[in-house]
Amino acid sequence: MVDRTRREPDPFLDWKVRVFFAGAALLVPGVLLGYDPLVLLAIVILAGGLMLLTALGARRRRQAEAAAAEEWEEEADGQGAREV
């Protein structure tokens, strides 16, 4: 089942497209010319880009969650001080 809830825009979309086209630009000539090292380089670029961008996205989500939790705690502390 596909989750169709709205999310914030992907901050790494530009980099994902760049990595994809860099890999594709190396893969196509490698396949057409039968030059295996070029194909392997394209695979390394695509796999490395996938791992790097996934890690950066997870790091960004963790930072956003930590900031939201900190803001929530500050808001809760402020309300508690007013009630006393």
Secondary structure, DSSP 4 states (H G I P E B T S, - for coil): -------PPPTTHHHHHHHHHHHHHHHHHHHHHT-HHHHHHHHHHHHHHHHHHHHHHHHHHHHHHHHHHHHHHHHHHHHHHHH-
